[in-house]
Amino acid sequence: MSAALALVLTGCAHSVPGAQPTPHTASPTPTPTPVITTQPVRVPTTCDQLVPAGVLARIGTGLVPEEASHTPYLSSWMNERVGALTCSWSNGADVSSADLLRLVVTVGPEVTREGFEGFLNGEQGAGIHYPAGGPDSYTLRVQDRPVGFFFLTPHYGVAANLVAGLGAHFPSDADAIALNQVSGVVSALAAPGPLWTPSPTLTGATGCDGLATADQLGSLGGLPSAREVKSDAGEYSLSVFDIDRQVGGYWCTWVSDDASDTASISAGVLPGGAEYAKKVRPAGSVDVPGVGASAYRSPDGELNVIADGGWVQVHGYDGVTPEQQTALAKQVLLNVGYSG
């Protein structure tokens, strides 16, 4: 036997007739962890589960789901930032139509007793106690027409509005039907999911002075003798039961105590709201360099600043110049925790 033939026979001595070589299997590519840039909904249910179609039909004629509305102002996004669930249904009629019927329900996570009592005892509250829905359940009525309801559970607070034109068709107990349904679902929910916080983040504010002091409004914004006239509290609170306090969200409006000066300034902060600011940037906005990480001025004059994952807005009226607005915005950023 030749050496070459012996080598071939030796190499085949342990092979199985007809066997194929084992193919190389590539390791599966790991799924990348999604980067969170906005707060997910923290309420473990859906709008369809909250008020099913069969219950909607009992509340009013023709109610179907619709997209919840927003504005370009950060106060419109405070509920979303904290992970609230907002559900809206309407009969499709125009907002000015006498036939309009719309139900909007907002479920806020980890609503405090203080926040709930503030609503209950404030100008938006004055509800009618409705024990059938739970010890902290109330309906809202105007001239005996249902206009909404609100209630508190250990982990959630719920506020609902029923908007109806004079020609809309709905039962006189529509508020009770909706409250009983929503309360039954929410009362059985598990605790909310975690609150997301960007890194780095703004600390935010809990009052007007935390946004800007009277001296800063005067020296930087050109507003002499500044006095607050509206703020994120009481009847002007735009987050459900003040849940924006969980992330340091706040807004304020000042005017001058000098009657000869008609100027006013508004400022607000929403830590973690950067993605909302990008989403609602109006067409025609212009970039403003040198403020925060990025900034733009919208066509109506609103200065929007993105910094440390947060959103700051400053607006000046009746004589406040863009330069003063920008100078004040830089100070507001420092006041709410921006060090970049």
C-alpha positions as CSV (number, residue, x, y, z in Angstrom):
1,M,0.0,0.0,0.0
2,S,1.3,3.4,-0.9
3,A,1.8,6.1,1.8
4,A,-0.7,8.3,0.1
5,L,-3.4,5.6,0.0
6,A,-2.8,4.7,3.7
7,L,-3.3,8.3,4.7
8,V,-6.6,8.5,2.9
9,L,-7.9,5.2,4.4
10,T,-6.7,6.3,7.9
11,G,-8.5,9.6,7.6
12,C,-11.8,7.9,6.7
13,A,-11.7,5.2,9.3
14,H,-14.1,6.8,11.7
15,S,-16.5,8.6,9.3
16,V,-20.1,7.5,8.9
17,P,-21.2,6.7,5.4
18,G,-23.6,9.4,4.0
19,A,-23.0,11.8,6.9
20,Q,-22.9,15.6,6.1
21,P,-20.6,18.1,7.8
22,T,-22.3,20.0,10.6
23,P,-22.9,23.6,9.4
24,H,-21.7,26.5,11.5
25,T,-24.6,28.2,13.3
26,A,-24.1,31.9,13.9
27,S,-24.9,33.2,17.4
28,P,-28.2,35.1,17.4
29,T,-27.8,38.8,17.4
30,P,-29.0,40.1,20.8
31,T,-32.0,42.4,20.7
32,P,-30.8,45.9,21.7
33,T,-32.3,47.4,24.8
34,P,-34.6,50.2,23.7
35,V,-33.5,53.7,24.9
36,I,-36.2,55.3,26.9
37,T,-36.6,59.0,26.0
38,T,-40.2,59.6,27.3
39,Q,-42.2,58.2,30.2
40,P,-44.2,55.1,29.3
41,V,-47.7,54.8,30.5
42,R,-47.6,53.7,34.1
43,V,-51.2,52.6,34.4
44,P,-51.6,48.8,33.7
45,T,-54.7,48.9,31.5
46,T,-56.0,50.2,28.2
47,C,-58.7,52.5,27.1
48,D,-60.7,49.6,25.6
49,Q,-60.5,47.8,29.0
50,L,-61.3,51.0,30.9
51,V,-64.5,51.7,29.0
52,P,-65.6,48.9,26.7
53,A,-67.7,49.6,23.6
54,G,-70.8,48.1,25.3
55,V,-70.5,50.6,28.2
56,L,-69.8,53.5,25.8
57,A,-73.1,52.8,24.0
58,R,-74.9,53.2,27.4
59,I,-73.1,56.5,28.1
60,G,-74.0,58.2,24.8
61,T,-74.9,57.7,21.2
62,G,-72.1,57.2,18.7
63,L,-69.1,57.4,21.1
64,V,-65.9,56.0,19.5
65,P,-62.2,56.3,20.4
66,E,-60.3,59.4,19.3
67,E,-56.7,60.7,19.7
68,A,-56.2,62.7,22.9
69,S,-55.4,66.3,22.0
70,H,-52.3,68.3,22.8
71,T,-51.0,71.8,22.4
72,P,-47.4,73.1,21.8
73,Y,-47.2,74.2,25.5
74,L,-45.4,72.1,28.0
75,S,-48.4,72.2,30.4
76,S,-50.3,70.1,27.9
77,W,-47.8,67.3,28.4
78,M,-47.5,67.1,32.1
79,N,-49.8,64.1,32.5
80,E,-48.0,62.1,29.9
81,R,-44.6,62.9,31.5
82,V,-45.8,61.2,34.7
83,G,-47.2,58.2,32.8
84,A,-50.9,59.0,33.1
85,L,-53.4,57.2,30.9
86,T,-55.7,59.6,29.0
87,C,-58.6,58.2,27.0
88,S,-60.9,60.1,24.8
89,W,-64.1,59.2,23.0
90,S,-66.5,61.4,20.9
91,N,-69.4,61.1,18.6
92,G,-67.4,62.9,15.9
93,A,-69.4,66.1,15.9
94,D,-67.6,69.4,15.5
95,V,-66.4,71.0,18.7
96,S,-68.8,73.9,18.1
97,S,-71.7,71.7,17.2
98,A,-74.8,71.4,19.5
99,D,-74.6,67.7,18.9
100,L,-71.1,67.2,20.2
101,L,-70.6,64.5,22.9
102,R,-67.1,63.8,24.2
103,L,-65.9,61.8,27.2
104,V,-62.3,62.2,28.4
105,V,-60.9,60.1,31.2
106,T,-57.5,60.6,32.7
107,V,-56.0,58.1,35.2
108,G,-53.1,59.6,37.1
109,P,-50.6,57.3,38.9
110,E,-49.7,57.7,42.6
111,V,-52.0,60.7,43.2
112,T,-51.6,62.1,46.7
113,R,-54.3,62.8,49.2
114,E,-53.1,66.4,49.2
115,G,-53.4,66.7,45.4
116,F,-56.9,65.1,45.4
117,E,-58.2,67.2,48.3
118,G,-56.8,70.3,46.5
119,F,-59.0,69.5,43.5
120,L,-62.0,68.5,45.5
121,N,-62.0,71.7,47.6
122,G,-60.9,74.0,44.8
123,E,-62.9,75.8,42.1
124,Q,-62.7,72.8,39.7
125,G,-64.1,70.5,42.3
126,A,-67.2,71.0,44.4
127,G,-68.3,67.5,43.5
128,I,-71.4,65.6,44.6
129,H,-70.4,62.7,46.8
130,Y,-71.2,59.4,45.1
131,P,-70.5,56.6,47.7
132,A,-71.6,53.8,45.3
133,G,-68.4,54.4,43.4
134,G,-66.2,54.3,46.5
135,P,-65.6,56.5,49.6
136,D,-63.7,59.1,47.5
137,S,-65.9,59.3,44.5
138,Y,-67.7,62.4,43.2
139,T,-69.8,63.4,40.3
140,L,-69.8,66.8,38.7
141,R,-73.1,68.4,37.5
142,V,-74.2,71.8,36.1
143,Q,-77.9,72.5,36.4
144,D,-78.4,68.8,37.0
145,R,-76.6,67.9,33.7
146,P,-73.7,65.5,34.1
147,V,-70.3,67.1,33.2
148,G,-67.9,64.6,34.8
149,F,-66.6,62.8,37.8
150,F,-63.5,62.1,39.8
151,F,-62.3,59.7,42.5
152,L,-59.3,58.4,44.4
153,T,-58.0,54.9,45.0
154,P,-54.8,53.8,46.9
155,H,-52.6,54.1,43.8
156,Y,-54.6,56.2,41.3
157,G,-56.7,59.3,40.9
158,V,-59.2,59.6,38.1
159,A,-60.7,62.8,36.6
160,A,-63.3,62.7,33.7
161,N,-65.0,65.3,31.7
162,L,-68.3,64.8,29.8
163,V,-68.6,67.6,27.2
164,A,-72.1,67.8,25.7
165,G,-73.8,70.2,23.4
166,L,-77.4,71.2,24.0
167,G,-78.5,68.8,21.2
168,A,-76.4,65.8,22.3
169,H,-78.3,62.6,23.4
170,F,-77.2,60.9,26.6
171,P,-78.9,59.5,29.7
172,S,-79.3,61.6,32.8
173,D,-77.2,59.1,34.7
174,A,-74.3,59.0,32.2
175,D,-71.9,60.2,34.9
176,A,-72.8,57.3,37.2
177,I,-72.6,54.7,34.4
178,A,-69.1,55.9,33.5
179,L,-67.9,56.3,37.1
180,N,-69.0,52.8,38.1
181,Q,-67.3,51.2,35.1
182,V,-64.0,53.1,35.4
183,S,-63.9,52.8,39.2
184,G,-64.4,49.0,39.0
185,V,-61.4,48.7,36.6
186,V,-59.1,51.2,38.3
187,S,-59.7,49.9,41.9
188,A,-58.5,46.4,40.8
189,L,-55.3,47.6,39.2
190,A,-51.8,46.7,40.4
191,A,-49.5,49.5,41.5
192,P,-48.2,51.8,38.8
193,G,-45.0,51.1,36.8
194,P,-41.8,52.9,37.6
195,L,-41.3,56.6,37.1
196,W,-38.6,57.2,34.4
197,T,-36.0,59.9,34.9
198,P,-33.4,60.9,32.3
199,S,-29.7,61.3,33.2
200,P,-28.7,64.0,33.6
201,T,-32.0,65.7,34.5
202,L,-33.4,69.0,35.6
203,T,-34.6,69.3,39.2
204,G,-37.5,71.5,38.2
205,A,-39.5,73.8,40.4
206,T,-42.3,73.7,43.0
207,G,-43.3,77.4,42.9
208,C,-42.9,80.6,41.0
209,D,-39.7,81.7,42.8
210,G,-38.1,78.4,41.8
211,L,-38.5,79.5,38.1
212,A,-37.6,83.1,38.5
213,T,-37.4,85.7,41.3
214,A,-38.9,89.2,41.0
215,D,-35.4,90.7,40.8
216,Q,-34.5,88.4,37.9
217,L,-37.7,89.2,36.1
218,G,-36.9,92.9,36.4
219,S,-33.2,92.9,35.6
220,L,-33.2,90.3,32.9
221,G,-36.8,90.2,31.6
222,G,-37.5,94.0,31.8
223,L,-40.6,93.4,34.0
224,P,-40.6,95.9,36.9
225,S,-42.3,95.1,40.2
226,A,-43.1,91.5,39.0
227,R,-46.1,89.9,40.7
228,E,-47.4,86.4,40.0
229,V,-51.0,86.2,38.7
230,K,-51.4,82.6,37.6
231,S,-49.5,79.5,38.5
232,D,-49.6,75.7,38.3
233,A,-52.0,75.3,41.3
234,G,-55.7,75.4,42.1
235,E,-58.0,76.2,39.3
236,Y,-55.1,76.8,36.9
237,S,-53.4,73.4,37.5
238,L,-53.3,71.6,34.2
239,S,-51.9,68.2,35.4
240,V,-54.5,65.9,37.0
241,F,-54.4,66.4,40.8
242,D,-51.0,68.1,40.5
243,I,-49.1,64.9,39.5
244,D,-46.5,67.0,37.7
245,R,-45.0,67.5,41.1
246,Q,-43.6,64.0,40.9
247,V,-41.1,65.2,38.3
248,G,-40.7,68.9,39.2
249,G,-43.0,70.3,36.6
250,Y,-44.3,73.8,37.1
251,W,-45.3,77.0,35.3
252,C,-46.1,80.6,36.3
253,T,-47.2,84.0,34.8
254,W,-46.2,87.4,36.1
255,V,-47.3,90.9,35.5
256,S,-46.0,94.3,36.7
257,D,-47.4,96.0,39.7
258,D,-46.7,99.2,37.9
259,A,-50.1,100.0,36.3
260,S,-48.3,101.9,33.5
261,D,-46.5,98.7,32.4
262,T,-48.7,96.2,30.6
263,A,-45.9,93.6,29.9
264,S,-46.1,90.1,31.2
265,I,-43.9,87.0,31.3
266,S,-44.7,83.3,31.4
267,A,-42.2,80.5,32.2
268,G,-42.5,76.8,32.7
269,V,-40.4,73.7,33.2
270,L,-41.0,70.0,32.5
271,P,-38.0,67.8,33.5
272,G,-37.9,64.8,31.1
273,G,-40.1,66.6,28.5
274,A,-37.4,67.1,25.8
275,E,-39.0,64.6,23.3
276,Y,-42.4,66.4,23.6
277,A,-40.7,69.7,22.8
278,K,-39.2,68.2,19.6
279,K,-42.5,66.6,18.7
280,V,-44.6,69.7,18.8
281,R,-42.1,72.2,17.3
282,P,-44.3,74.3,15.1
283,A,-43.6,74.9,11.4
284,G,-41.7,78.2,10.9
285,S,-39.8,78.0,14.2
286,V,-36.2,79.3,14.2
287,D,-33.2,77.9,16.1
288,V,-31.8,80.1,18.9
289,P,-28.2,79.3,19.5
290,G,-26.4,79.4,22.9
291,V,-29.3,78.4,25.1
292,G,-29.3,75.0,26.8
293,A,-28.5,72.0,24.5
294,S,-30.8,73.4,21.8
295,A,-33.5,76.0,21.5
296,Y,-36.1,77.3,19.1
297,R,-38.5,80.3,19.0
298,S,-41.9,79.4,17.6
299,P,-43.8,81.8,15.3
300,D,-45.9,83.1,18.2
301,G,-42.7,84.2,20.1
302,E,-42.5,81.3,22.6
303,L,-38.9,80.4,23.4
304,N,-38.5,76.6,23.8
305,V,-35.3,75.2,25.4
306,I,-34.1,71.6,25.6
307,A,-31.6,70.9,28.3
308,D,-30.6,67.8,30.3
309,G,-33.6,65.9,28.9
310,G,-36.0,68.6,30.0
311,W,-38.1,71.3,28.4
312,V,-38.2,75.0,29.5
313,Q,-40.5,77.6,28.0
314,V,-40.3,81.4,28.4
315,H,-42.7,83.9,26.7
316,G,-42.7,87.7,27.0
317,Y,-45.7,89.9,26.0
318,D,-46.3,93.6,25.3
319,G,-42.8,94.9,25.1
320,V,-40.6,92.1,26.4
321,T,-37.9,91.8,23.7
322,P,-36.5,88.5,22.3
323,E,-33.2,89.4,23.8
324,Q,-34.7,89.8,27.3
325,Q,-36.6,86.6,26.8
326,T,-33.4,84.8,26.0
327,A,-31.5,86.3,28.9
328,L,-34.2,85.3,31.3
329,A,-34.4,81.8,29.9
330,K,-30.7,81.2,30.7
331,Q,-31.4,82.2,34.3
332,V,-34.5,80.0,34.5
333,L,-32.3,77.1,33.3
334,L,-29.9,77.7,36.2
335,N,-32.8,78.0,38.6
336,V,-34.3,74.6,37.6
337,G,-31.0,72.7,37.9
338,Y,-29.2,73.0,34.6
339,S,-25.4,73.3,34.9
340,G,-24.4,72.6,31.4
